[in-house]
Amino acid sequence: MIFSRGVVVLALAITGASAFSPSARSSPAQVSQIVDQSQRFQPRTSAIFVGDDDIDVESPPDEDYIVNVGDLEEDDDDGIEDDGIEPAWYESQQRLEKLRSENRRHDKDTGSPEFQVAGMTERISYLTKHLQQHPKDFSTRRGLVAMVNKRRRLLNYLYTEDQEKYISIIASLGIRHKAPAMFDKETRYSSYPRQKAIKKHLLKK
């Protein structure tokens, strides 16, 4: 019975240092029994099965274990997950681009009040749904309030510049907004109490 060098070393390690003494040598049957016990816990790539001459550490692994870039399924990056359901952020992004394209003044418009209000409206609706599911997300709540205030200021400015566009964008996006009151200087300050008359002893002589 012939054993490889790795098997003999493993058998000697299991039997202990007493195997080196000439009086306590193991028989071939005992060695084969030890090898059978050790093979139960050894992987198939171990030196017991492969042999010392067959192991080459520097050589690359077999082609069965190499995965090329082309073999992997490329993601189309369309936002659709493996289950076929589009995530919420992807749907929001599609609606955001659609609203911006409908309310822009020209192809390269990125700063008009209509463009900004359309984008903020979609972001506000998305964050509102997020806060309904996560009511303790206070940092998102703070950002949502700031965005609502900024949209209100933009709508107030748009009302002063062009009331027709203001009415159309309010109706198309379904925004609840109260138009700012437009008064002249006398009408605006008429609601405040007038200054009290200066007392006589304080008048300059």
DRENFILUM-584329 format. One record per atom (N, C-alpha, C): residue in three letters; atom name; x, y, z. Coordinates in steps of 0.2 Angstrom, whole numbers. Example, Ala and Ser with C-alpha at 12.3 -4.5 7.8 and 13.67 -1.06 7.14 Angstrom:
code site x y z
ala N 66 -28 39
ala CA 62 -22 39
ala C 66 -16 39
ser N 64 -11 35
ser CA 68 -5 36
ser C 64 0 39
//
This chain:
code site x y z
met N 4 -6 0
met CA 0 0 0
met C 4 6 0
ile N 3 11 -5
ile CA 8 17 -6
ile C 4 23 -4
phe N 6 27 0
phe CA 3 33 3
phe C 8 39 0
ser N 4 45 -1
ser CA 8 51 -3
ser C 11 54 4
arg N 16 59 2
arg CA 19 62 8
arg C 15 66 12
gly N 10 69 10
gly CA 5 73 14
gly C 1 68 19
val N -1 62 16
val CA -5 58 20
val C 0 55 26
val N 6 53 25
val CA 10 51 30
val C 11 56 35
val N 12 62 33
val CA 14 68 38
val C 7 69 42
leu N 1 69 39
leu CA -5 69 43
leu C -6 64 48
ala N -4 57 46
ala CA -5 52 50
ala C 0 52 56
leu N 6 55 55
leu CA 11 55 60
leu C 9 61 65
ala N 6 66 62
ala CA 4 71 67
ala C -2 69 71
ile N -7 65 69
ile CA -12 63 73
ile C -10 58 78
thr N -6 53 76
thr CA -3 48 81
thr C 1 51 86
gly N 4 57 85
gly CA 8 60 90
gly C 16 58 89
ala N 20 61 94
ala CA 27 60 94
ala C 29 53 95
ser N 25 49 98
ser CA 27 42 99
ser C 27 38 93
ala N 25 40 87
ala CA 25 36 81
ala C 32 36 78
phe N 37 41 81
phe CA 44 41 78
phe C 48 35 82
ser N 46 33 87
ser CA 50 28 91
ser C 49 21 87
pro N 54 17 87
pro CA 54 11 83
pro C 49 6 86
ser N 48 6 93
ser CA 44 1 96
ser C 37 2 95
ala N 35 9 93
ala CA 28 10 93
ala C 26 12 86
arg N 28 9 81
arg CA 26 10 74
arg C 20 7 73
ser N 16 11 69
ser CA 9 9 67
ser C 9 4 61
ser N 5 0 61
ser CA 4 -5 55
ser C 1 -2 49
pro N 1 -4 43
pro CA -2 -1 37
pro C -10 -1 38
ala N -13 -6 42
ala CA -20 -6 43
ala C -22 0 48
gln N -18 2 53
gln CA -19 7 57
gln C -18 14 53
val N -13 14 49
val CA -12 20 45
val C -18 22 40
ser N -20 16 37
ser CA -26 17 33
ser C -32 19 36
gln N -33 17 43
gln CA -39 19 47
gln C -39 26 49
ile N -32 28 50
ile CA -32 35 52
ile C -33 40 46
val N -31 37 40
val CA -32 41 34
val C -39 42 33
asp N -43 36 33
asp CA -50 36 32
asp C -54 41 37
gln N -52 41 43
gln CA -55 46 48
gln C -53 53 46
ser N -47 55 44
ser CA -45 62 42
ser C -49 64 36
gln N -50 59 31
gln CA -53 61 25
gln C -60 63 25
arg N -63 62 31
arg CA -70 64 32
arg C -71 71 32
phe N -66 75 35
phe CA -66 82 37
phe C -62 86 32
gln N -59 83 27
gln CA -54 86 22
gln C -58 88 16
pro N -57 94 13
pro CA -61 95 7
pro C -57 92 1
arg N -61 92 -5
arg CA -58 88 -11
arg C -52 91 -14
thr N -51 97 -12
thr CA -45 101 -15
thr C -39 100 -10
ser N -40 96 -5
ser CA -34 95 0
ser C -29 91 -3
ala N -23 91 0
ala CA -17 88 -3
ala C -18 80 -2
ile N -23 78 2
ile CA -24 71 3
ile C -27 68 -4
phe N -31 72 -7
phe CA -34 69 -13
phe C -31 71 -19
val N -28 77 -19
val CA -25 80 -25
val C -18 77 -26
gly N -14 77 -20
gly CA -7 75 -21
gly C -2 81 -21
asp N 4 80 -18
asp CA 8 86 -18
asp C 11 88 -25
asp N 11 84 -29
asp CA 14 85 -36
asp C 9 89 -40
asp N 2 88 -39
asp CA -3 92 -43
asp C -4 99 -41
ile N -2 101 -35
ile CA -4 107 -32
ile C 1 112 -35
asp N -2 118 -38
asp CA 2 123 -41
asp C -1 130 -39
val N 2 133 -34
val CA -1 139 -31
val C 0 145 -35
glu N 5 145 -39
glu CA 6 151 -44
glu C 1 151 -50
ser N -1 145 -52
ser CA -5 145 -58
ser C -12 147 -57
pro N -15 150 -62
pro CA -22 153 -61
pro C -27 147 -60
pro N -33 148 -57
pro CA -38 143 -56
pro C -41 140 -63
asp N -45 135 -62
asp CA -48 132 -68
asp C -53 137 -71
glu N -54 136 -78
glu CA -59 141 -81
glu C -66 140 -78
asp N -67 135 -75
asp CA -74 134 -72
asp C -75 139 -67
tyr N -70 142 -63
tyr CA -71 146 -58
tyr C -70 154 -60
ile N -68 155 -66
ile CA -66 162 -69
ile C -73 164 -72
val N -75 170 -69
val CA -81 174 -72
val C -79 180 -76
asn N -80 180 -82
asn CA -78 185 -86
asn C -84 191 -86
val N -82 197 -88
val CA -86 203 -87
val C -92 202 -92
gly N -91 199 -97
gly CA -97 198 -102
gly C -102 192 -100
asp N -99 188 -95
asp CA -104 182 -93
asp C -109 185 -88
leu N -108 190 -85
leu CA -113 193 -80
leu C -118 196 -84
glu N -124 196 -81
glu CA -130 199 -84
glu C -129 207 -83
glu N -129 211 -88
glu CA -128 218 -88
glu C -135 221 -86
asp N -134 226 -81
asp CA -140 229 -79
asp C -142 235 -83
asp N -148 235 -86
asp CA -150 240 -90
asp C -151 247 -87
asp N -150 247 -80
asp CA -151 254 -77
asp C -157 257 -78
asp N -163 253 -79
asp CA -169 256 -80
asp C -173 257 -73
gly N -170 256 -68
gly CA -174 256 -61
gly C -178 251 -59
ile N -179 245 -63
ile CA -183 240 -62
ile C -179 235 -58
glu N -181 232 -52
glu CA -178 228 -48
glu C -179 221 -51
asp N -176 215 -48
asp CA -177 209 -50
asp C -184 206 -50
asp N -188 209 -45
asp CA -195 207 -45
asp C -200 210 -50
gly N -197 214 -54
gly CA -201 218 -59
gly C -205 224 -57
ile N -204 226 -50
ile CA -208 232 -48
ile C -203 238 -47
glu N -205 243 -50
glu CA -201 249 -50
glu C -201 252 -43
pro N -195 254 -41
pro CA -194 257 -34
pro C -198 264 -34
ala N -199 267 -28
ala CA -203 273 -27
ala C -199 279 -30
trp N -192 279 -28
trp CA -188 284 -30
trp C -187 285 -38
tyr N -188 279 -41
tyr CA -187 279 -49
tyr C -194 282 -52
glu N -199 280 -49
glu CA -206 283 -51
glu C -206 291 -50
ser N -203 293 -44
ser CA -203 300 -43
ser C -198 304 -47
gln N -193 301 -49
gln CA -188 304 -54
gln C -191 305 -61
gln N -195 300 -63
gln CA -198 300 -69
gln C -203 306 -69
arg N -207 306 -64
arg CA -212 312 -64
arg C -209 319 -63
leu N -203 319 -59
leu CA -200 325 -59
leu C -197 328 -66
glu N -194 324 -70
glu CA -192 326 -76
glu C -198 328 -81
lys N -203 324 -80
lys CA -209 326 -84
lys C -212 333 -82
leu N -213 334 -76
leu CA -215 341 -74
leu C -211 346 -76
arg N -204 345 -75
arg CA -200 350 -77
arg C -200 352 -84
ser N -200 347 -88
ser CA -200 348 -96
ser C -207 351 -98
glu N -212 350 -94
glu CA -219 353 -96
glu C -219 361 -94
asn N -215 362 -89
asn CA -216 369 -86
asn C -210 374 -87
arg N -205 371 -91
arg CA -199 376 -93
arg C -201 381 -98
arg N -197 386 -98
arg CA -199 391 -103
arg C -195 390 -110
his N -189 387 -110
his CA -186 384 -116
his C -182 378 -114
asp N -178 376 -119
asp CA -175 369 -118
asp C -169 369 -113
lys N -166 375 -112
lys CA -161 376 -107
lys C -163 379 -101
asp N -169 380 -100
asp CA -171 383 -94
asp C -170 379 -88
thr N -167 382 -83
thr CA -166 378 -76
thr C -167 382 -70
gly N -169 389 -71
gly CA -169 393 -65
gly C -176 397 -65
ser N -180 396 -70
ser CA -186 400 -69
ser C -191 398 -64
pro N -195 402 -61
pro CA -199 400 -55
pro C -204 394 -57
glu N -206 394 -63
glu CA -210 388 -65
glu C -207 382 -65
phe N -200 382 -67
phe CA -196 376 -67
phe C -195 374 -60
gln N -193 378 -56
gln CA -191 377 -49
gln C -197 374 -45
val N -203 378 -46
val CA -209 376 -42
val C -211 369 -44
ala N -211 367 -51
ala CA -213 360 -53
ala C -208 355 -50
gly N -202 356 -49
gly CA -198 351 -46
gly C -199 351 -39
met N -200 356 -36
met CA -201 356 -28
met C -207 353 -27
thr N -213 354 -31
thr CA -219 350 -29
thr C -218 343 -29
glu N -215 340 -34
glu CA -214 333 -34
glu C -210 330 -28
arg N -204 334 -26
arg CA -200 333 -21
arg C -204 333 -14
ile N -209 338 -14
ile CA -213 338 -8
ile C -218 333 -7
ser N -221 330 -12
ser CA -225 325 -12
ser C -221 318 -10
tyr N -215 318 -13
tyr CA -211 311 -12
tyr C -209 311 -4
leu N -207 317 -2
leu CA -205 317 5
leu C -211 317 10
thr N -217 319 8
thr CA -223 318 12
thr C -225 311 13
lys N -224 307 8
lys CA -226 300 8
lys C -220 296 12
his N -214 299 12
his CA -209 296 16
his C -210 297 23
leu N -212 303 25
leu CA -213 305 32
leu C -219 301 35
gln N -224 299 31
gln CA -230 295 33
gln C -227 288 35
gln N -222 286 32
gln CA -220 279 34
gln C -215 279 39
his N -211 285 39
his CA -206 286 44
his C -207 293 48
pro N -211 293 53
pro CA -213 299 56
pro C -208 302 61
lys N -203 298 63
lys CA -198 301 67
lys C -191 303 63
asp N -192 304 57
asp CA -186 306 53
asp C -187 314 53
phe N -184 317 58
phe CA -185 324 60
phe C -180 328 55
ser N -175 326 53
ser CA -171 329 48
ser C -174 330 41
thr N -177 325 39
thr CA -181 325 33
thr C -187 330 34
arg N -190 330 40
arg CA -196 335 41
arg C -194 342 40
arg N -188 343 43
arg CA -185 350 43
arg C -184 352 36
gly N -181 348 32
gly CA -180 349 25
gly C -186 350 21
leu N -191 347 23
leu CA -198 347 19
leu C -201 354 21
val N -201 356 27
val CA -203 363 29
val C -200 368 25
ala N -193 368 25
ala CA -189 373 21
ala C -191 373 14
met N -192 367 11
met CA -194 367 4
met C -201 370 3
val N -205 369 7
val CA -212 372 6
val C -212 379 7
asn N -208 382 11
asn CA -207 389 12
asn C -204 392 6
lys N -199 389 3
lys CA -195 392 -3
lys C -200 392 -9
arg N -204 386 -9
arg CA -209 386 -15
arg C -214 392 -14
arg N -216 393 -8
arg CA -221 399 -7
arg C -218 406 -9
arg N -212 407 -7
arg CA -208 413 -9
arg C -208 414 -17
leu N -206 408 -20
leu CA -206 408 -27
leu C -213 410 -30
leu N -218 407 -28
leu CA -225 408 -30
leu C -227 415 -29
asn N -225 418 -23
asn CA -226 425 -22
asn C -223 430 -27
tyr N -216 428 -29
tyr CA -213 432 -34
tyr C -216 431 -41
leu N -218 425 -42
leu CA -221 424 -49
leu C -228 428 -49
tyr N -231 428 -44
tyr CA -238 432 -44
tyr C -237 439 -45
thr N -231 442 -43
thr CA -230 449 -44
thr C -227 450 -51
glu N -224 445 -54
glu CA -221 446 -61
glu C -227 445 -66
asp N -230 439 -66
asp CA -235 437 -71
asp C -240 433 -68
gln N -246 436 -67
gln CA -252 433 -63
gln C -255 427 -68
glu N -254 427 -74
glu CA -257 422 -78
glu C -253 416 -77
lys N -247 416 -78
lys CA -243 410 -77
lys C -243 407 -69
tyr N -244 412 -65
tyr CA -245 410 -58
tyr C -252 406 -57
ile N -257 408 -60
ile CA -264 405 -60
ile C -263 398 -64
ser N -260 398 -69
ser CA -259 391 -73
ser C -255 386 -70
ile N -250 388 -67
ile CA -246 383 -63
ile C -249 381 -57
ile N -253 385 -53
ile CA -256 383 -47
ile C -262 378 -49
ala N -265 379 -55
ala CA -270 374 -57
ala C -267 368 -60
ser N -262 368 -63
ser CA -259 362 -66
ser C -256 357 -61
leu N -253 360 -56
leu CA -249 356 -51
leu C -254 355 -45
gly N -259 358 -44
gly CA -264 357 -39
gly C -261 360 -32
ile N -258 365 -32
ile CA -255 368 -26
ile C -260 373 -22
arg N -260 372 -16
arg CA -264 376 -12
arg C -260 382 -10
his N -261 388 -12
his CA -257 394 -11
his C -262 400 -11
lys N -261 404 -6
lys CA -265 410 -5
lys C -261 416 -8
ala N -264 419 -13
ala CA -260 425 -17
ala C -259 430 -12
pro N -253 433 -12
pro CA -251 439 -8
pro C -255 445 -9
ala N -257 449 -4
ala CA -261 455 -5
ala C -256 460 -8
met N -259 464 -13
met CA -255 469 -16
met C -258 476 -14
phe N -255 480 -10
phe CA -257 486 -8
phe C -252 491 -10
asp N -254 497 -11
asp CA -250 503 -11
asp C -248 505 -4
lys N -243 510 -4
lys CA -240 512 3
lys C -246 514 8
glu N -250 519 5
glu CA -255 522 10
glu C -260 516 12
thr N -262 512 8
thr CA -267 507 10
thr C -263 502 15
arg N -257 500 14
arg CA -254 495 18
arg C -253 498 25
tyr N -251 504 26
tyr CA -250 507 32
tyr C -256 510 36
ser N -262 510 32
ser CA -268 513 35
ser C -270 509 41
ser N -269 502 41
ser CA -271 498 46
ser C -268 498 53
tyr N -262 501 52
tyr CA -258 502 59
tyr C -260 509 62
pro N -260 509 69
pro CA -262 515 72
pro C -257 520 71
arg N -260 526 71
arg CA -256 532 69
arg C -252 534 75
gln N -246 538 74
gln CA -242 540 80
gln C -246 545 84
lys N -245 544 91
lys CA -248 548 95
lys C -245 555 95
ala N -249 560 96
ala CA -247 567 96
ala C -242 569 101
ile N -237 572 99
ile CA -232 574 104
ile C -234 579 109
lys N -232 578 115
lys CA -234 582 121
lys C -231 589 120
lys N -235 594 123
lys CA -233 601 122
lys C -226 602 125
his N -225 599 131
his CA -218 601 134
his C -213 598 131
leu N -214 593 126
leu CA -208 590 122
leu C -207 593 116
leu N -211 598 114
leu CA -210 601 108
leu C -204 606 108
lys N -201 607 103
lys CA -195 611 103
lys C -198 619 103
lys N -195 623 107
lys CA -197 630 107
lys C -193 634 102
//
